């Protein structure tokens, strides 16, 4: 916006700052990688957390204590899964079934958001309730897309596992039958 100087003076602190190619220790280590945020899963988790937060704020403005819990809980869970996926905790904590937890989170969120959004729009005439209901419907759509994609990935993974089991079963049966015929 302002015209730049033709010859800027050297900044004495620039020698102490790290170069743009190196990573900066500290709080930037907690931020998700740009590649993950640009992926489909990253964008869905950002949309889920954003819509949940906006819906929560709308219910706070409407002073709807009955509806506050769901958007707040879903916001916190979406942020948790955002950082868990970005920091690749699913690779570090192998004992948890991450896809199933994410699938159940998305299914329950979509159903509950749908119900409270219908209730907020149909029962109350306040503008904040209406706005919360509209954002709740958008959140329902985003959560439904997310659980649909998770379901397809899990189904594809299970089909691959079944085909591997079938080929190993055929190999063991073939090996057993060949060994019997050789012994005669």
N, C-alpha and C positions, 0 to 999 in steps of 0.2 A: 504494500500500500504506500509506504513512504519511499521516496527515491533512495536508492542505495548509494553509498559512498563509492567513489571510483577506486580509491585505495584505502580499504579499511585498516585501522591500526591493529596490530597483533594483540590478541587477548592474553594477558599474563597467566590466566588460569587454564588456557587451552592446552598447555603442556602437561598439566596434571590430569586432565580428563582422558578417559579411555577413548580409543579410536572407535569409529562407527562399526567396524567389522568385529570387534571383540564384544563379549557379553559383559553386562554390568551386574556385579553381584548385588544382592539386596532384594528389594521388593519385586524387581523384574523377574526374578526366578519363580515367583508365584504366578505370573501371568501365563496363560495358555499360549502355545505356539501359534503363529499366524497361519501356518498350514492347516492346523486343526480347526481354527476358527473359520477358515474359508471352506472347509469340507461340509458336506451335507449334514452330517451328524452335529458338527459344531454350530452350524447355522440354526438347526432345529433346537438345540439346547439353549442357544442365545434367545431365540424367539420365545421358547417356553418360559424361560426365566423373566424375560422382559414383560410378556403378557401377564404372567402371574403377579409380578410386582405392580403393574398398572392396575390390575383388577383389585389387588389388595388395597392400594391407595384409594380407589373409587369406593370400596366398601368402608374404609376408614372415614372418608368424607361423609358418607351416608349414615355413619354411626350404626352400621349393621353388625352387631357383635355376633350374631348367629352365623354369618357368612365369612367372617374374617379368617377363620382357621384354615380353610382349604387353600385359598390363594397363598397365604404365608407359608404353609407347609410345602406346597408344590414349588414355590419359589426357592425355598431352601434346598429341597431335594434336587431341583433342576441345576442349581448352582453347584451342589455337591457332585452330581454326575458330570457336569461340565468340567470341573477340575479333576475328577477321578479319571475321566477319559483323556483329558489333555495331559495329565501327568502319568498316564499309562499305569494306573494302579491295578487295572484288571490283569496285567502281566505279572505284577508283583505279588498280589494276593490271589493265588490260584484256587484257594479253598472256597471262594464265593462264586456263585453262578451269576455273573454280571449281566449276561443278556436276559436271563429270566427276571432278575430284579428290575432291570430297566423296562422290560416288557410289562410287568405287573404295575410299575409306577405309572407308565403311560396309559394303560387300560383304565386303572382306577381314576386317574386324573381326568381322562376324557369323559368318563361316565359321571363323575361327581360335578365337574364343571358344567356339563350339559344340564344336569338337574338343577343346580343352584342358579344357572343363568335363566332357565325357563321360569323359575320361581321369582327371581328378581325382576324380570321384565313383566311378567303377568300380574304379580301381586302388588307391586309398589309403583307409585306414580312419580316418585322423586327422580330428578334427572341423574343423580349420582348412581342410583340403582339401575337405571336404564343403561348408563354408560358401562357400569360394571357388568351388566348382562351381555352387552354387545362384545366387550373385550373377553368375557367368559366364553362366548360362542367362538370367537377367533382362537382362543386358547384350546377349546375343544377340538377344533379342526387341526391345529398344529400337533396336539398330543395324539390324535387319531392317525395322522400321517406318520408320526414317529413310531407308534406301535405297529402299524402296517408294515413299515420298512424293517423293523426288528423281527417281526413274524416271518417275513420272507427270507431274511438272512438265516434265521434259526431253522426254517424248513429246508432251505438249500443245504445247510450244514448237516442236518439229519439225513437227508437223502444221500449225500456223499458218504456218510458213515454207513448207511445200509448197503450201498453198492460195494464198499470195501469189505464188509462182513460177508456178503454173498460170494465174492470172488475168493476170499480165503476159505470159506466153507467148501466151495467147489474144488479148490486145490487140495484140501486135506482129504476129501472123499476120493479124488483121483489118485492121490498118493497112496492111500490105503488099498485101493483096488489093484493098483499096479504091484504093490509089494506082495499081495496075496497070490497073484498070478505068477510071479517070479519064483515063489517058494515051491510051487507044484512041480 
